[in-house]
Amino acid sequence: MSDAHPQPTPPVTPPASTPAGPTPTSEPFWAKPSIGIFSLVLFALALGVVWWAKQEAAFNLLIGAVISNTTTVIGYYFGSSSGSAQKTAMIAGTRPGG
């Protein structure tokens, strides 16, 4: 029987330099609002055409689409996707080891 002592493991050191990924480009402040405004104008035009043509089935379909999209937007901003985005931003803002 031998009294062998376990060898201590050497500490793990991080690499001297970690290759950086692509730097994210910041989008202009007007990008998201302009997409929203464009979508609303496009929807208003479609709704006007359907109303003018007296197409009740198409009108009901458009109203259903609005309700569905509204539910999706509310779910994103107040649901789990919002928390996930905040978590990702928090993790990106922290530095390892400090």
Biopython code that builds the backbone (N, CA, C, O; Angstrom):
import numpy as np
from Bio.PDB.StructureBuilder import StructureBuilder

atoms = [
    (1, "MET", "N", (0.840, -1.170, 0.000)),
    (1, "MET", "CA", (0.000, 0.000, 0.000)),
    (1, "MET", "C", (0.877, 1.222, 0.000)),
    (1, "MET", "O", (1.821, 1.333, 0.782)),
    (2, "SER", "N", (0.566, 2.102, -0.851)),
    (2, "SER", "CA", (1.339, 3.340, -0.880)),
    (2, "SER", "C", (0.463, 4.489, -0.445)),
    (2, "SER", "O", (-0.742, 4.513, -0.694)),
    (3, "ASP", "N", (1.086, 5.422, 0.197)),
    (3, "ASP", "CA", (0.379, 6.637, 0.605)),
    (3, "ASP", "C", (0.567, 7.698, -0.471)),
    (3, "ASP", "O", (1.334, 8.644, -0.292)),
    (4, "ALA", "N", (-0.122, 7.542, -1.569)),
    (4, "ALA", "CA", (0.016, 8.500, -2.669)),
    (4, "ALA", "C", (-0.899, 9.690, -2.409)),
    (4, "ALA", "O", (-2.089, 9.535, -2.136)),
    (5, "HIS", "N", (-0.331, 10.841, -2.498)),
    (5, "HIS", "CA", (-1.108, 12.072, -2.351)),
    (5, "HIS", "C", (-1.533, 12.549, -3.728)),
    (5, "HIS", "O", (-0.751, 12.490, -4.677)),
    (6, "PRO", "N", (-2.766, 13.020, -3.842)),
    (6, "PRO", "CA", (-3.187, 13.510, -5.161)),
    (6, "PRO", "C", (-2.400, 14.748, -5.553)),
    (6, "PRO", "O", (-2.118, 15.621, -4.733)),
    (7, "GLN", "N", (-2.065, 14.794, -6.800)),
    (7, "GLN", "CA", (-1.317, 15.934, -7.316)),
    (7, "GLN", "C", (-2.249, 17.152, -7.434)),
    (7, "GLN", "O", (-3.375, 17.020, -7.914)),
    (8, "PRO", "N", (-1.793, 18.321, -7.005)),
    (8, "PRO", "CA", (-2.641, 19.512, -7.157)),
    (8, "PRO", "C", (-2.761, 19.881, -8.638)),
    (8, "PRO", "O", (-1.797, 19.800, -9.401)),
    (9, "THR", "N", (-3.954, 20.283, -9.011)),
    (9, "THR", "CA", (-4.150, 20.678, -10.405)),
    (9, "THR", "C", (-3.718, 22.122, -10.572)),
    (9, "THR", "O", (-3.981, 22.957, -9.707)),
    (10, "PRO", "N", (-3.057, 22.420, -11.677)),
    (10, "PRO", "CA", (-2.613, 23.800, -11.886)),
    (10, "PRO", "C", (-3.808, 24.704, -12.142)),
    (10, "PRO", "O", (-4.809, 24.256, -12.702)),
    (11, "PRO", "N", (-3.721, 25.973, -11.741)),
    (11, "PRO", "CA", (-4.839, 26.889, -11.975)),
    (11, "PRO", "C", (-5.042, 27.139, -13.465)),
    (11, "PRO", "O", (-4.089, 27.171, -14.244)),
    (12, "VAL", "N", (-6.265, 27.310, -13.828)),
    (12, "VAL", "CA", (-6.607, 27.576, -15.221)),
    (12, "VAL", "C", (-6.470, 29.075, -15.465)),
    (12, "VAL", "O", (-7.081, 29.893, -14.777)),
    (13, "THR", "N", (-5.667, 29.409, -16.446)),
    (13, "THR", "CA", (-5.496, 30.831, -16.778)),
    (13, "THR", "C", (-6.174, 31.114, -18.108)),
    (13, "THR", "O", (-6.090, 30.310, -19.036)),
    (14, "PRO", "N", (-6.840, 32.248, -18.202)),
    (14, "PRO", "CA", (-7.494, 32.587, -19.470)),
    (14, "PRO", "C", (-6.467, 32.921, -20.533)),
    (14, "PRO", "O", (-5.348, 33.309, -20.198)),
    (15, "PRO", "N", (-6.809, 32.784, -21.791)),
    (15, "PRO", "CA", (-5.875, 33.133, -22.860)),
    (15, "PRO", "C", (-5.538, 34.621, -22.797)),
    (15, "PRO", "O", (-6.327, 35.437, -22.321)),
    (16, "ALA", "N", (-4.347, 34.949, -23.291)),
    (16, "ALA", "CA", (-3.867, 36.334, -23.229)),
    (16, "ALA", "C", (-4.804, 37.282, -23.966)),
    (16, "ALA", "O", (-5.114, 38.365, -23.470)),
    (17, "SER", "N", (-5.242, 36.887, -25.116)),
    (17, "SER", "CA", (-6.190, 37.747, -25.834)),
    (17, "SER", "C", (-7.237, 36.865, -26.488)),
    (17, "SER", "O", (-6.930, 35.849, -27.111)),
    (18, "THR", "N", (-8.448, 37.272, -26.329)),
    (18, "THR", "CA", (-9.552, 36.549, -26.924)),
    (18, "THR", "C", (-9.946, 37.267, -28.206)),
    (18, "THR", "O", (-10.157, 38.480, -28.193)),
    (19, "PRO", "N", (-10.048, 36.537, -29.313)),
    (19, "PRO", "CA", (-10.430, 37.229, -30.542)),
    (19, "PRO", "C", (-11.827, 37.824, -30.405)),
    (19, "PRO", "O", (-12.772, 37.163, -29.973)),
    (20, "ALA", "N", (-11.920, 39.058, -30.775)),
    (20, "ALA", "CA", (-13.208, 39.745, -30.671)),
    (20, "ALA", "C", (-14.073, 39.407, -31.871)),
    (20, "ALA", "O", (-13.586, 39.287, -32.995)),
    (21, "GLY", "N", (-15.349, 39.257, -31.615)),
    (21, "GLY", "CA", (-16.297, 39.013, -32.698)),
    (21, "GLY", "C", (-16.604, 40.323, -33.406)),
    (21, "GLY", "O", (-16.018, 41.358, -33.086)),
    (22, "PRO", "N", (-17.498, 40.283, -34.343)),
    (22, "PRO", "CA", (-17.841, 41.514, -35.043)),
    (22, "PRO", "C", (-18.511, 42.497, -34.090)),
    (22, "PRO", "O", (-19.362, 42.120, -33.284)),
    (23, "THR", "N", (-18.122, 43.740, -34.194)),
    (23, "THR", "CA", (-18.716, 44.751, -33.328)),
    (23, "THR", "C", (-20.086, 45.122, -33.860)),
    (23, "THR", "O", (-20.241, 45.403, -35.049)),
    (24, "PRO", "N", (-21.076, 45.123, -32.986)),
    (24, "PRO", "CA", (-22.421, 45.458, -33.454)),
    (24, "PRO", "C", (-22.506, 46.931, -33.832)),
    (24, "PRO", "O", (-21.975, 47.801, -33.141)),
    (25, "THR", "N", (-23.172, 47.181, -34.922)),
    (25, "THR", "CA", (-23.363, 48.566, -35.332)),
    (25, "THR", "C", (-24.657, 49.062, -34.718)),
    (25, "THR", "O", (-25.661, 48.351, -34.690)),
    (26, "SER", "N", (-24.621, 50.277, -34.232)),
    (26, "SER", "CA", (-25.834, 50.808, -33.632)),
    (26, "SER", "C", (-26.734, 51.342, -34.738)),
    (26, "SER", "O", (-26.275, 51.953, -35.704)),
    (27, "GLU", "N", (-28.009, 51.098, -34.571)),
    (27, "GLU", "CA", (-28.958, 51.544, -35.581)),
    (27, "GLU", "C", (-29.376, 52.973, -35.269)),
    (27, "GLU", "O", (-29.340, 53.387, -34.110)),
    (28, "PRO", "N", (-29.768, 53.722, -36.272)),
    (28, "PRO", "CA", (-30.215, 55.096, -36.013)),
    (28, "PRO", "C", (-31.487, 55.105, -35.179)),
    (28, "PRO", "O", (-32.268, 54.154, -35.215)),
    (29, "PHE", "N", (-31.691, 56.177, -34.433)),
    (29, "PHE", "CA", (-32.824, 56.251, -33.514)),
    (29, "PHE", "C", (-34.162, 56.207, -34.231)),
    (29, "PHE", "O", (-35.165, 55.837, -33.622)),
    (30, "TRP", "N", (-34.209, 56.563, -35.470)),
    (30, "TRP", "CA", (-35.467, 56.653, -36.211)),
    (30, "TRP", "C", (-35.835, 55.339, -36.903)),
    (30, "TRP", "O", (-36.906, 55.258, -37.505)),
    (31, "ALA", "N", (-34.999, 54.323, -36.839)),
    (31, "ALA", "CA", (-35.234, 53.090, -37.604)),
    (31, "ALA", "C", (-36.501, 52.363, -37.155)),
    (31, "ALA", "O", (-37.374, 52.089, -37.978)),
    (32, "LYS", "N", (-36.614, 52.049, -35.875)),
    (32, "LYS", "CA", (-37.776, 51.291, -35.409)),
    (32, "LYS", "C", (-39.070, 52.089, -35.502)),
    (32, "LYS", "O", (-40.078, 51.543, -35.950)),
    (33, "PRO", "N", (-39.085, 53.370, -35.094)),
    (33, "PRO", "CA", (-40.339, 54.127, -35.256)),
    (33, "PRO", "C", (-40.777, 54.256, -36.709)),
    (33, "PRO", "O", (-41.974, 54.225, -36.995)),
    (34, "SER", "N", (-39.832, 54.400, -37.629)),
    (34, "SER", "CA", (-40.216, 54.549, -39.037)),
    (34, "SER", "C", (-40.812, 53.251, -39.586)),
    (34, "SER", "O", (-41.722, 53.291, -40.414)),
    (35, "ILE", "N", (-40.313, 52.116, -39.138)),
    (35, "ILE", "CA", (-40.892, 50.837, -39.560)),
    (35, "ILE", "C", (-42.314, 50.718, -39.039)),
    (35, "ILE", "O", (-43.209, 50.276, -39.759)),
    (36, "GLY", "N", (-42.525, 51.116, -37.780)),
    (36, "GLY", "CA", (-43.864, 51.077, -37.208)),
    (36, "GLY", "C", (-44.823, 52.009, -37.928)),
    (36, "GLY", "O", (-45.959, 51.632, -38.214)),
    (37, "ILE", "N", (-44.376, 53.219, -38.222)),
    (37, "ILE", "CA", (-45.227, 54.184, -38.917)),
    (37, "ILE", "C", (-45.558, 53.682, -40.318)),
    (37, "ILE", "O", (-46.705, 53.777, -40.755)),
    (38, "PHE", "N", (-44.570, 53.153, -41.020)),
    (38, "PHE", "CA", (-44.802, 52.622, -42.360)),
    (38, "PHE", "C", (-45.832, 51.491, -42.321)),
    (38, "PHE", "O", (-46.715, 51.413, -43.175)),
    (39, "SER", "N", (-45.710, 50.620, -41.322)),
    (39, "SER", "CA", (-46.659, 49.505, -41.196)),
    (39, "SER", "C", (-48.072, 50.007, -40.940)),
    (39, "SER", "O", (-49.029, 49.489, -41.516)),
    (40, "LEU", "N", (-48.212, 51.017, -40.076)),
    (40, "LEU", "CA", (-49.531, 51.566, -39.790)),
    (40, "LEU", "C", (-50.148, 52.231, -41.018)),
    (40, "LEU", "O", (-51.342, 52.077, -41.275)),
    (41, "VAL", "N", (-49.336, 52.969, -41.777)),
    (41, "VAL", "CA", (-49.848, 53.616, -42.986)),
    (41, "VAL", "C", (-50.276, 52.562, -43.999)),
    (41, "VAL", "O", (-51.327, 52.696, -44.625)),
    (42, "LEU", "N", (-49.480, 51.526, -44.164)),
    (42, "LEU", "CA", (-49.816, 50.452, -45.093)),
    (42, "LEU", "C", (-51.107, 49.756, -44.669)),
    (42, "LEU", "O", (-51.954, 49.456, -45.511)),
    (43, "PHE", "N", (-51.261, 49.500, -43.380)),
    (43, "PHE", "CA", (-52.484, 48.880, -42.894)),
    (43, "PHE", "C", (-53.678, 49.800, -43.120)),
    (43, "PHE", "O", (-54.738, 49.339, -43.543)),
    (44, "ALA", "N", (-53.521, 51.098, -42.843)),
    (44, "ALA", "CA", (-54.624, 52.047, -43.030)),
    (44, "ALA", "C", (-55.056, 52.086, -44.496)),
    (44, "ALA", "O", (-56.249, 52.146, -44.792)),
    (45, "LEU", "N", (-54.089, 52.052, -45.412)),
    (45, "LEU", "CA", (-54.431, 52.022, -46.836)),
    (45, "LEU", "C", (-55.199, 50.749, -47.190)),
    (45, "LEU", "O", (-56.202, 50.807, -47.902)),
    (46, "ALA", "N", (-54.738, 49.612, -46.702)),
    (46, "ALA", "CA", (-55.429, 48.347, -46.981)),
    (46, "ALA", "C", (-56.835, 48.367, -46.392)),
    (46, "ALA", "O", (-57.783, 47.912, -47.031)),
    (47, "LEU", "N", (-56.973, 48.887, -45.190)),
    (47, "LEU", "CA", (-58.281, 48.967, -44.552)),
    (47, "LEU", "C", (-59.213, 49.891, -45.334)),
    (47, "LEU", "O", (-60.397, 49.595, -45.500)),
    (48, "GLY", "N", (-58.668, 51.021, -45.817)),
    (48, "GLY", "CA", (-59.471, 51.946, -46.613)),
    (48, "GLY", "C", (-59.952, 51.326, -47.914)),
    (48, "GLY", "O", (-61.109, 51.503, -48.295)),
    (49, "VAL", "N", (-59.076, 50.599, -48.599)),
    (49, "VAL", "CA", (-59.452, 49.954, -49.861)),
    (49, "VAL", "C", (-60.536, 48.909, -49.621)),
    (49, "VAL", "O", (-61.508, 48.835, -50.373)),
    (50, "VAL", "N", (-60.370, 48.104, -48.577)),
    (50, "VAL", "CA", (-61.350, 47.066, -48.271)),
    (50, "VAL", "C", (-62.680, 47.705, -47.880)),
    (50, "VAL", "O", (-63.734, 47.225, -48.296)),
    (51, "TRP", "N", (-62.651, 48.769, -47.094)),
    (51, "TRP", "CA", (-63.872, 49.457, -46.685)),
    (51, "TRP", "C", (-64.583, 50.050, -47.903)),
    (51, "TRP", "O", (-65.801, 49.940, -48.045)),
    (52, "TRP", "N", (-63.796, 50.678, -48.775)),
    (52, "TRP", "CA", (-64.360, 51.323, -49.966)),
    (52, "TRP", "C", (-64.993, 50.286, -50.900)),
    (52, "TRP", "O", (-66.031, 50.550, -51.506)),
    (53, "ALA", "N", (-64.371, 49.110, -51.017)),
    (53, "ALA", "CA", (-64.874, 48.055, -51.896)),
    (53, "ALA", "C", (-65.981, 47.239, -51.238)),
    (53, "ALA", "O", (-66.554, 46.349, -51.868)),
    (54, "LYS", "N", (-66.282, 47.534, -49.987)),
    (54, "LYS", "CA", (-67.339, 46.851, -49.231)),
    (54, "LYS", "C", (-67.138, 45.332, -49.207)),
    (54, "LYS", "O", (-68.060, 44.556, -49.461)),
    (55, "GLN", "N", (-65.921, 44.943, -48.899)),
    (55, "GLN", "CA", (-65.581, 43.517, -48.779)),
    (55, "GLN", "C", (-65.563, 43.153, -47.291)),
    (55, "GLN", "O", (-64.543, 43.286, -46.615)),
    (56, "GLU", "N", (-66.708, 42.694, -46.803)),
    (56, "GLU", "CA", (-66.833, 42.439, -45.374)),
    (56, "GLU", "C", (-65.901, 41.329, -44.891)),
    (56, "GLU", "O", (-65.335, 41.433, -43.803)),
    (57, "ALA", "N", (-65.734, 40.275, -45.679)),
    (57, "ALA", "CA", (-64.866, 39.164, -45.270)),
    (57, "ALA", "C", (-63.409, 39.616, -45.154)),
    (57, "ALA", "O", (-62.715, 39.248, -44.206)),
    (58, "ALA", "N", (-62.949, 40.411, -46.116)),
    (58, "ALA", "CA", (-61.569, 40.909, -46.061)),
    (58, "ALA", "C", (-61.388, 41.884, -44.897)),
    (58, "ALA", "O", (-60.338, 41.898, -44.256)),
    (59, "PHE", "N", (-62.403, 42.694, -44.626)),
    (59, "PHE", "CA", (-62.349, 43.627, -43.504)),
    (59, "PHE", "C", (-62.208, 42.858, -42.193)),
    (59, "PHE", "O", (-61.390, 43.213, -41.344)),
    (60, "ASN", "N", (-63.002, 41.813, -42.032)),
    (60, "ASN", "CA", (-62.911, 40.991, -40.822)),
    (60, "ASN", "C", (-61.546, 40.324, -40.693)),
    (60, "ASN", "O", (-61.018, 40.183, -39.590)),
    (61, "LEU", "N", (-60.984, 39.918, -41.813)),
    (61, "LEU", "CA", (-59.656, 39.313, -41.801)),
    (61, "LEU", "C", (-58.604, 40.321, -41.346)),
    (61, "LEU", "O", (-57.722, 39.984, -40.556)),
    (62, "LEU", "N", (-58.694, 41.551, -41.839)),
    (62, "LEU", "CA", (-57.738, 42.582, -41.437)),
    (62, "LEU", "C", (-57.861, 42.910, -39.950)),
    (62, "LEU", "O", (-56.850, 43.102, -39.274)),
    (63, "ILE", "N", (-59.075, 42.976, -39.444)),
    (63, "ILE", "CA", (-59.263, 43.243, -38.021)),
    (63, "ILE", "C", (-58.670, 42.098, -37.192)),
    (63, "ILE", "O", (-58.055, 42.345, -36.154)),
    (64, "GLY", "N", (-58.845, 40.873, -37.629)),
    (64, "GLY", "CA", (-58.234, 39.730, -36.943)),
    (64, "GLY", "C", (-56.720, 39.799, -36.944)),
    (64, "GLY", "O", (-56.071, 39.444, -35.960)),
    (65, "ALA", "N", (-56.154, 40.261, -38.067)),
    (65, "ALA", "CA", (-54.696, 40.402, -38.150)),
    (65, "ALA", "C", (-54.193, 41.457, -37.174)),
    (65, "ALA", "O", (-53.146, 41.279, -36.553)),
    (66, "VAL", "N", (-54.927, 42.546, -37.035)),
    (66, "VAL", "CA", (-54.528, 43.601, -36.101)),
    (66, "VAL", "C", (-54.558, 43.073, -34.664)),
    (66, "VAL", "O", (-53.639, 43.330, -33.887)),
    (67, "ILE", "N", (-55.594, 42.350, -34.321)),
    (67, "ILE", "CA", (-55.693, 41.795, -32.967)),
    (67, "ILE", "C", (-54.539, 40.824, -32.706)),
    (67, "ILE", "O", (-53.942, 40.841, -31.629)),
    (68, "SER", "N", (-54.233, 39.995, -33.671)),
    (68, "SER", "CA", (-53.146, 39.028, -33.527)),
    (68, "SER", "C", (-51.798, 39.725, -33.369)),
    (68, "SER", "O", (-51.013, 39.358, -32.495)),
    (69, "ASN", "N", (-51.523, 40.714, -34.197)),
    (69, "ASN", "CA", (-50.251, 41.427, -34.118)),
    (69, "ASN", "C", (-50.133, 42.207, -32.822)),
    (69, "ASN", "O", (-49.050, 42.282, -32.243)),
    (70, "THR", "N", (-51.226, 42.789, -32.359)),
    (70, "THR", "CA", (-51.202, 43.517, -31.100)),
    (70, "THR", "C", (-50.869, 42.577, -29.950)),
    (70, "THR", "O", (-50.087, 42.924, -29.064)),
    (71, "THR", "N", (-51.458, 41.400, -29.964)),
    (71, "THR", "CA", (-51.166, 40.408, -28.932)),
    (71, "THR", "C", (-49.696, 40.011, -28.958)),
    (71, "THR", "O", (-49.081, 39.847, -27.904)),
    (72, "THR", "N", (-49.129, 39.854, -30.145)),
    (72, "THR", "CA", (-47.723, 39.491, -30.272)),
    (72, "THR", "C", (-46.817, 40.583, -29.723)),
    (72, "THR", "O", (-45.857, 40.293, -29.009)),
    (73, "VAL", "N", (-47.112, 41.828, -30.049)),
    (73, "VAL", "CA", (-46.286, 42.948, -29.583)),
    (73, "VAL", "C", (-46.351, 43.064, -28.060)),
    (73, "VAL", "O", (-45.322, 43.231, -27.406)),
    (74, "ILE", "N", (-47.545, 42.979, -27.502)),
    (74, "ILE", "CA", (-47.690, 43.066, -26.050)),
    (74, "ILE", "C", (-46.974, 41.894, -25.376)),
    (74, "ILE", "O", (-46.328, 42.073, -24.343)),
    (75, "GLY", "N", (-47.084, 40.719, -25.948)),
    (75, "GLY", "CA", (-46.388, 39.563, -25.402)),
    (75, "GLY", "C", (-44.885, 39.727, -25.420)),
    (75, "GLY", "O", (-44.207, 39.276, -24.497)),
    (76, "TYR", "N", (-44.349, 40.357, -26.440)),
    (76, "TYR", "CA", (-42.900, 40.568, -26.516)),
    (76, "TYR", "C", (-42.444, 41.575, -25.475)),
    (76, "TYR", "O", (-41.506, 41.306, -24.724)),
    (77, "TYR", "N", (-43.088, 42.718, -25.420)),
    (77, "TYR", "CA", (-42.623, 43.785, -24.544)),
    (77, "TYR", "C", (-42.875, 43.509, -23.067)),
    (77, "TYR", "O", (-42.131, 44.011, -22.225)),
    (78, "PHE", "N", (-43.884, 42.740, -22.729)),
    (78, "PHE", "CA", (-44.186, 42.481, -21.334)),
    (78, "PHE", "C", (-44.019, 41.023, -20.940)),
    (78, "PHE", "O", (-44.248, 40.665, -19.785)),
    (79, "GLY", "N", (-43.625, 40.183, -21.876)),
    (79, "GLY", "CA", (-43.512, 38.756, -21.605)),
    (79, "GLY", "C", (-42.081, 38.310, -21.415)),
    (79, "GLY", "O", (-41.215, 39.095, -21.031)),
    (80, "SER", "N", (-41.842, 37.032, -21.690)),
    (80, "SER", "CA", (-40.535, 36.441, -21.435)),
    (80, "SER", "C", (-39.465, 36.954, -22.389)),
    (80, "SER", "O", (-38.288, 36.956, -22.027)),
    (81, "SER", "N", (-39.824, 37.384, -23.584)),
    (81, "SER", "CA", (-38.817, 37.892, -24.518)),
    (81, "SER", "C", (-38.174, 39.167, -23.984)),
    (81, "SER", "O", (-36.980, 39.394, -24.179)),
    (82, "SER", "N", (-38.961, 39.991, -23.315)),
    (82, "SER", "CA", (-38.424, 41.208, -22.716)),
    (82, "SER", "C", (-37.411, 40.870, -21.628)),
    (82, "SER", "O", (-36.338, 41.469, -21.563)),
    (83, "GLY", "N", (-37.753, 39.913, -20.780)),
    (83, "GLY", "CA", (-36.825, 39.492, -19.728)),
    (83, "GLY", "C", (-35.567, 38.877, -20.307)),
    (83, "GLY", "O", (-34.473, 39.090, -19.783)),
    (84, "SER", "N", (-35.708, 38.124, -21.373)),
    (84, "SER", "CA", (-34.552, 37.524, -22.023)),
    (84, "SER", "C", (-33.648, 38.592, -22.624)),
    (84, "SER", "O", (-32.425, 38.492, -22.535)),
    (85, "ALA", "N", (-34.236, 39.604, -23.231)),
    (85, "ALA", "CA", (-33.436, 40.694, -23.798)),
    (85, "ALA", "C", (-32.704, 41.450, -22.701)),
    (85, "ALA", "O", (-31.545, 41.826, -22.879)),
    (86, "GLN", "N", (-33.364, 41.679, -21.567)),
    (86, "GLN", "CA", (-32.708, 42.357, -20.453)),
    (86, "GLN", "C", (-31.566, 41.511, -19.897)),
    (86, "GLN", "O", (-30.510, 42.042, -19.553)),
    (87, "LYS", "N", (-31.773, 40.197, -19.809)),
    (87, "LYS", "CA", (-30.728, 39.303, -19.307)),
    (87, "LYS", "C", (-29.523, 39.330, -20.243)),
    (87, "LYS", "O", (-28.380, 39.392, -19.790)),
    (88, "THR", "N", (-29.779, 39.284, -21.530)),
    (88, "THR", "CA", (-28.686, 39.316, -22.506)),
    (88, "THR", "C", (-27.914, 40.615, -22.401)),
    (88, "THR", "O", (-26.684, 40.604, -22.448)),
    (89, "ALA", "N", (-28.613, 41.746, -22.258)),
    (89, "ALA", "CA", (-27.947, 43.030, -22.124)),
    (89, "ALA", "C", (-27.125, 43.082, -20.839)),
    (89, "ALA", "O", (-26.032, 43.648, -20.827)),
    (90, "MET", "N", (-27.641, 42.497, -19.760)),
    (90, "MET", "CA", (-26.926, 42.492, -18.506)),
    (90, "MET", "C", (-25.661, 41.650, -18.607)),
    (90, "MET", "O", (-24.604, 42.044, -18.114)),
    (91, "ILE", "N", (-25.772, 40.496, -19.244)),
    (91, "ILE", "CA", (-24.604, 39.614, -19.399)),
    (91, "ILE", "C", (-23.558, 40.272, -20.289)),
    (91, "ILE", "O", (-22.361, 40.172, -20.018)),
    (92, "ALA", "N", (-23.996, 40.936, -21.335)),
    (92, "ALA", "CA", (-23.047, 41.596, -22.251)),
    (92, "ALA", "C", (-22.332, 42.750, -21.568)),
    (92, "ALA", "O", (-21.205, 43.087, -21.930)),
    (93, "GLY", "N", (-22.980, 43.355, -20.585)),
    (93, "GLY", "CA", (-22.370, 44.496, -19.906)),
    (93, "GLY", "C", (-21.396, 44.104, -18.808)),
    (93, "GLY", "O", (-20.669, 44.967, -18.315)),
    (94, "THR", "N", (-21.349, 42.847, -18.407)),
    (94, "THR", "CA", (-20.449, 42.432, -17.337)),
    (94, "THR", "C", (-19.145, 41.886, -17.909)),
    (94, "THR", "O", (-19.101, 41.369, -19.026)),
    (95, "ARG", "N", (-18.107, 42.012, -17.131)),
    (95, "ARG", "CA", (-16.813, 41.478, -17.543)),
    (95, "ARG", "C", (-16.521, 40.216, -16.753)),
    (95, "ARG", "O", (-16.820, 40.149, -15.560)),
    (96, "PRO", "N", (-15.944, 39.220, -17.395)),
    (96, "PRO", "CA", (-15.627, 38.000, -16.656)),
    (96, "PRO", "C", (-14.567, 38.274, -15.592)),
    (96, "PRO", "O", (-13.593, 38.982, -15.846)),
    (97, "GLY", "N", (-14.759, 37.716, -14.410)),
    (97, "GLY", "CA", (-13.772, 37.826, -13.341)),
    (97, "GLY", "C", (-13.766, 39.171, -12.648)),
    (97, "GLY", "O", (-12.833, 39.460, -11.899)),
    (98, "GLY", "N", (-14.746, 39.987, -12.861)),
    (98, "GLY", "CA", (-14.664, 41.263, -12.156)),
    (98, "GLY", "C", (-15.908, 41.961, -12.249)),
    (98, "GLY", "O", (-16.039, 43.063, -11.716)),
]
sb = StructureBuilder()
sb.init_structure("model")
sb.init_model(0)
sb.init_chain("A")
sb.init_seg("    ")
for serial, (resi, resn, name, xyz) in enumerate(atoms, 1):
    if name == "N":
        sb.init_residue(resn, " ", resi, " ")
    sb.init_atom(name, np.array(xyz, "f"), 0.0, 1.0, " ", f" {name:<3s}", serial, name[0])
structure = sb.get_structure()
